Structure formats: C-alpha cells, structure tokens
C-alpha cells in the first residue's frame, strides 16, 4: 500500500498546520486544503524536506471546491486512507437576540457544512481503499463546556460534530473505517484573531476556578502539538479498535466548567 495518503482541511494554520507537520514527519503523504493560500504556502515550507504533499486553496463549505480536492487526491495519489477535518472558525459570540442570522449561518456553513462536505466527498475513496480513519477536530465547547459567553452557534456546531462522528462510526464500521473526535480546550492558535465577541456581560456566568482555568498548566493554554499528537495516534494502527470516541485535550479545563 505504501505510505498513507491523508487529507487535512484547515491546514493553513493552527492545529491543521501542526498536524500536517507531524504527519509528514511520520511518513504520511498529504493533501492540504485551506482557503488561505499564504497559509498553505507556509505550511508547505514547514514540512520535512522529503515530505510528499500537494496543496489546494478553496472553501470547505463549497461543494465544488471540496469535490475538487478529493478528485485531485485520487488523480495524484490514486487512493485516500485518512481524513483530518480541522477547518473551523469561532465566528461571532453574542447574546442570542443579537446574533444575526448571517453570523449564525457563517459559523454553521464552515464548521458544520464543511465537515459534512469533507466526509461526503471523501468517504467513497476511503471505501474504495478498503477502509481508513477519520479524525474530526471539535472542541470542549458544546460537549463539556457551556460557559463561554454567547457561543451558541459555535457550541452547536461542535456538539454536532461529535454526533456526526458517533453516527458514522456505526455506519462506516462495516467498511473498516474508524471515525473519532478530538476535543481541544484552550489552545494557543490564531483562531481567536478572527473571532468577535459582543456584549459579553449579557451572557457571561462567571466561574470561580482554582489555580486558573486550566489546572494542568496553571491557566496556560495548550499547544497545537498537544492536539496533533492525538490526531496522529487516532489515525494510527495503535488506535485500531477505537471508533466513535471523543478524546479531550484540555488540561482538565472542561472538568471545572
């Protein structure tokens, strides 16, 4: 079979980029997908020198873009073995009466429609290869944590991603395809830069927490590599009997909230 071929969405920055670096270093052949062409270029530069990778820019919520990347995967590598669905945004966090339909739709379109389209287009290739592994990057929000003010749209998408993984773990089991979820807490990435929080005081319910909000690190956020290592594990043969599972990478943050 040779080295596994892995598609990574959201590969232009953050967890997606770090996962790409780790997977390339451990022998994966990569297909990188992100709407940020400059970010994709930086990711390519960050890979080990002998990495075999192709990159394409496009929107994860656009059916033709996602279909195109899957077709290019087939054309270039002739197979697909794994998918990391990492593309996502925080979007707008605001009181529900102030959260505009267009803002809700944008978060749903990228986080949820994007995840659906990625799997909708990729699963036929995984089946054709005789099975594979899928990892969806969700969050503790909407699963363990509900105290981030105004994060209704974001939390809804993250909870839905876990439900998708559990549903598909059963659906795809007979096709030898595993589907798991990684749920990070606060991670030091640039996702916050594209976020907007309005009228925080209207929705916030302050929590008094011991030793900061992340017990394991005295309040310091985790690093993208902490999540990437779990992604790598879930794609590997070492996780061969895991499917439908959610793995929390939050330093205990979600247990306090």
C-alpha positions as CSV (number, residue, x, y, z in Angstrom):
1,X,0.0,0.0,0.0
2,X,2.9,2.4,0.8
3,X,2.6,5.5,2.9
4,X,-0.9,6.5,3.9
5,X,-2.5,9.4,2.0
6,X,-4.2,11.9,4.3
7,X,-6.4,14.9,3.5
8,X,-6.2,17.7,6.0
9,X,-8.7,20.6,5.9
10,X,-7.8,23.8,7.7
11,X,-4.2,23.0,7.0
12,X,-3.1,26.6,6.6
13,X,-2.7,27.4,10.3
14,X,-3.1,26.3,13.9
15,X,-4.0,22.7,14.6
16,X,-4.3,21.8,11.0
17,X,-0.8,23.0,10.2
18,X,0.8,21.4,13.2
19,X,-0.9,18.1,12.4
20,X,0.4,18.3,8.9
21,X,3.9,18.8,10.2
22,X,3.7,15.8,12.5
23,X,2.0,13.5,10.0
24,X,4.6,14.4,7.2
25,X,7.4,13.7,9.6
26,X,5.9,10.2,10.3
27,X,5.6,9.3,6.7
28,X,2.1,10.4,5.6
29,X,1.6,11.7,2.1
30,X,-0.5,14.8,2.4
31,X,-3.2,16.7,0.7
32,X,-3.5,20.2,2.3
33,X,-6.7,22.2,2.0
34,X,-7.4,25.7,3.3
35,X,-8.9,29.0,1.9
36,X,-5.7,30.9,2.9
37,X,-3.2,30.4,0.1
38,X,-0.4,32.2,2.0
39,X,-1.1,29.9,5.0
40,X,-0.9,26.8,2.8
41,X,2.4,28.0,1.4
42,X,3.8,28.5,4.9
43,X,2.6,25.0,5.9
44,X,4.4,23.5,2.9
45,X,7.6,25.2,3.9
46,X,7.2,23.9,7.5
47,X,7.0,20.2,6.4
48,X,10.1,18.0,6.5
49,X,12.2,18.3,3.4
50,X,11.3,15.0,1.8
51,X,7.5,15.3,2.5
52,X,5.3,14.3,-0.3
53,X,2.4,16.9,-0.2
54,X,0.1,18.7,-2.5
55,X,-1.9,21.8,-1.5
56,X,-5.0,23.5,-2.9
57,X,-6.9,26.6,-1.8
58,X,-10.6,26.6,-1.5
59,X,-13.6,27.0,0.8
60,X,-14.6,24.0,2.8
61,X,-18.3,24.9,2.5
62,X,-18.1,24.9,-1.3
63,X,-19.2,21.6,-2.7
64,X,-17.2,22.1,-5.9
65,X,-14.0,23.1,-4.0
66,X,-14.3,20.1,-1.7
67,X,-15.1,17.7,-4.5
68,X,-12.2,19.1,-6.5
69,X,-9.7,18.4,-3.7
70,X,-10.9,14.8,-3.3
71,X,-10.7,14.3,-7.1
72,X,-7.2,15.7,-7.1
73,X,-6.3,13.3,-4.3
74,X,-7.5,10.4,-6.5
75,X,-5.7,11.7,-9.6
76,X,-2.4,12.4,-7.8
77,X,-2.1,9.5,-5.3
78,X,-4.7,7.0,-6.6
79,X,-6.1,6.5,-3.1
80,X,-7.2,8.0,0.2
81,X,-6.5,6.5,3.6
82,X,-7.3,9.2,6.2
83,X,-9.0,12.5,6.7
84,X,-8.4,15.2,9.3
85,X,-11.4,17.6,9.3
86,X,-9.8,20.5,11.1
87,X,-11.2,23.6,9.3
88,X,-13.3,25.8,11.6
89,X,-13.9,29.2,13.0
90,X,-15.0,30.7,16.3
91,X,-17.3,33.1,14.5
92,X,-19.4,35.6,16.3
93,X,-20.2,35.2,20.0
94,X,-23.2,37.3,21.1
95,X,-26.5,37.2,23.0
96,X,-28.9,35.1,21.0
97,X,-31.2,38.1,20.3
98,X,-28.2,40.0,18.9
99,X,-26.6,37.1,17.0
100,X,-27.7,37.8,13.4
101,X,-28.9,35.1,11.0
102,X,-26.0,35.8,8.7
103,X,-23.5,35.3,11.6
104,X,-25.2,32.1,12.6
105,X,-25.1,30.9,9.0
106,X,-21.4,31.6,8.6
107,X,-20.4,29.5,11.6
108,X,-22.7,26.7,10.6
109,X,-21.5,26.9,7.0
110,X,-17.8,26.5,7.8
111,X,-17.9,24.3,10.9
112,X,-20.8,22.0,10.1
113,X,-21.5,22.1,6.4
114,X,-17.7,22.0,5.9
115,X,-17.4,18.8,8.0
116,X,-20.3,17.2,6.2
117,X,-19.0,18.0,2.7
118,X,-15.5,16.8,3.6
119,X,-16.8,13.4,4.7
120,X,-19.5,13.3,2.0
121,X,-16.8,13.6,-0.7
122,X,-14.0,11.6,1.0
123,X,-15.8,8.5,2.2
124,X,-16.2,6.9,-1.2
125,X,-12.4,7.0,-1.7
126,X,-11.9,5.6,1.8
127,X,-14.3,2.7,1.0
128,X,-12.5,2.1,-2.3
129,X,-9.2,1.8,-0.4
130,X,-10.7,-0.8,1.9
131,X,-11.2,1.4,4.9
132,X,-9.3,4.1,6.7
133,X,-9.5,6.6,9.6
134,X,-11.3,9.9,10.1
135,X,-10.5,12.5,12.8
136,X,-12.8,15.4,13.4
137,X,-11.4,18.4,15.3
138,X,-14.3,19.5,17.6
139,X,-14.0,21.3,21.0
140,X,-14.9,21.0,24.6
141,X,-17.4,23.8,23.8
142,X,-20.8,22.2,23.3
143,X,-19.6,18.9,24.8
144,X,-18.3,19.7,28.2
145,X,-18.2,23.5,28.4
146,X,-21.1,25.9,28.0
147,X,-19.8,29.0,29.9
148,X,-18.2,30.8,27.0
149,X,-20.5,33.9,26.6
150,X,-22.6,34.0,23.5
151,X,-21.0,30.9,21.9
152,X,-24.4,29.4,20.8
153,X,-23.6,28.9,17.1
154,X,-20.0,27.7,17.8
155,X,-21.2,25.3,20.5
156,X,-24.0,23.9,18.4
157,X,-21.5,23.0,15.6
158,X,-19.0,21.4,18.0
159,X,-21.7,19.3,19.6
160,X,-23.0,18.3,16.1
161,X,-19.5,17.2,15.1
162,X,-19.4,14.7,17.9
163,X,-22.8,13.4,16.9
164,X,-21.7,13.0,13.3
165,X,-18.7,11.0,14.4
166,X,-20.7,8.7,16.6
167,X,-23.3,8.2,13.9
168,X,-20.7,7.5,11.2
169,X,-18.7,5.2,13.5
170,X,-21.6,2.8,13.2
171,X,-22.4,3.5,9.6
172,X,-18.8,3.0,8.4
173,X,-17.7,0.2,10.7
174,X,-18.5,-2.5,8.2
175,X,-16.4,-0.6,5.7
176,X,-13.4,-0.8,8.1
177,X,-13.4,3.0,8.6
178,X,-12.9,4.4,12.0
179,X,-14.3,7.8,13.0
180,X,-13.1,9.6,16.1
181,X,-13.1,13.1,17.5
182,X,-10.5,15.2,19.3
183,X,-11.9,17.9,21.6
184,X,-9.4,20.6,22.5
185,X,-9.7,23.2,25.2
186,X,-7.9,26.5,25.0
187,X,-5.1,26.1,22.5
188,X,-2.6,28.7,21.5
189,X,-3.5,29.3,17.9
190,X,-4.7,32.2,15.7
191,X,-8.4,31.2,15.7
192,X,-9.2,33.9,18.2
193,X,-7.9,36.6,15.8
194,X,-11.0,36.0,13.5
195,X,-13.5,36.0,16.4
196,X,-15.9,38.6,17.5
197,X,-17.4,38.8,21.0
198,X,-20.2,41.3,21.6
199,X,-21.9,42.3,24.9
200,X,-20.0,39.6,26.9
201,X,-21.6,40.8,30.2
202,X,-25.1,40.0,28.9
203,X,-24.4,36.2,28.6
204,X,-21.4,35.5,30.9
205,X,-21.9,33.5,34.0
206,X,-18.6,33.9,35.8
207,X,-17.0,30.7,37.2
208,X,-14.6,30.8,40.2
209,X,-11.9,28.3,39.4
210,X,-9.0,27.0,41.4
211,X,-5.5,27.7,40.0
212,X,-6.6,29.3,36.8
213,X,-8.9,27.9,34.2
214,X,-6.6,25.0,33.1
215,X,-5.5,23.0,36.2
216,X,-2.7,21.1,34.5
217,X,-0.8,24.2,33.3
218,X,-1.9,26.8,35.9
219,X,-4.1,28.6,33.4
220,X,-1.7,28.5,30.4
221,X,-3.3,27.3,27.1
222,X,-2.2,24.1,25.5
223,X,-0.2,24.0,22.3
224,X,-1.3,22.8,18.8
225,X,1.2,19.9,19.0
226,X,-0.7,18.6,22.0
227,X,-3.7,18.1,19.7
228,X,-1.7,17.0,16.7
229,X,-0.2,14.1,18.7
230,X,-3.7,12.8,19.5
231,X,-4.7,13.2,15.8
232,X,-1.6,11.2,14.8
233,X,-2.5,8.5,17.4
234,X,-6.1,8.2,16.2
235,X,-5.1,7.8,12.6
236,X,-2.5,5.1,13.5
237,X,-2.8,1.3,13.9
238,X,-2.3,1.8,17.6
239,X,-5.9,3.1,17.7
240,X,-7.2,0.3,15.5
241,X,-10.0,-0.6,18.0
242,X,-11.2,2.9,18.6
243,X,-14.1,4.4,16.8
244,X,-16.9,6.8,17.9
245,X,-14.7,8.1,20.7
246,X,-14.1,11.7,21.8
247,X,-10.6,12.5,23.2
248,X,-10.4,15.6,25.3
249,X,-7.1,17.6,25.1
250,X,-7.8,20.4,27.6
251,X,-5.6,20.0,30.6
252,X,-8.7,19.4,32.7
253,X,-10.3,22.7,31.8
254,X,-13.6,21.2,30.8
255,X,-13.9,19.3,34.1
256,X,-14.1,22.6,36.0
257,X,-16.6,24.3,33.8
